Amino acid sequence: MPLFWPEHVKTLDLNRNFSETLTIEISMDYLQKIISDFELHSVEGIKECFNHGVNPNQLVNGKPLIYQLINMYTRGPRFKSCIRAFVDQGLEFEEKILLSVLLDDAALLETQ
């Protein structure tokens, strides 16, 4: 059983194509996993979630997913790398000045 098992999954139908079913079930759960990775500032974990189908521009509870990361209390040395993971995956973020501050990118800030 994966570490993060979706609540709606009660059983796994082994009569179907097992790998296809398991892939679908697990990829749905990467959204939950990425929230935990935000708390840990796990850049590799965030990248893993993106590689398994989480969209950096996805809305969660009506707000952009990146707001979940930005609104977390902790700020550490890996925070900007977490933001960079979003940008590298095609983040669409209109507030370029804020984005350059979050990335700790003075050169980008000067161009705004």
C-alpha positions, 0 to 999 in steps of 0.5 A: 500500500502506498504511503498516501492512500486515497480515502475513496479507495477501499479495495484494488480490483486485481482482476483488472490491469493491475499496473494501470489501476495502481498508477491511476490510484497513486497519481491522484494521491500526489496532490496530498503528498505535495502538500506534505512536501511543501511543509518539509521544503522537499524540493525532490518530493515536489518535483516527484509530484510534478513528474506524476501528474500534479500541475503547477497551475492547478487550483486547490480549493479555488486558489492556485496550488503555489499559494499552499506553499507561499502561505506556509509559515516556514521560510528556509534556505530551500524555500526558493528552490521549491518555488523554482521547481514550480517555475521549471514546470511551467508556473503561470504567475502574473505577479512577476515582482512577487515571484522574483522576491520569492525566488530571491532573484535580484536580477529578475526583480531589476527587470520588472 
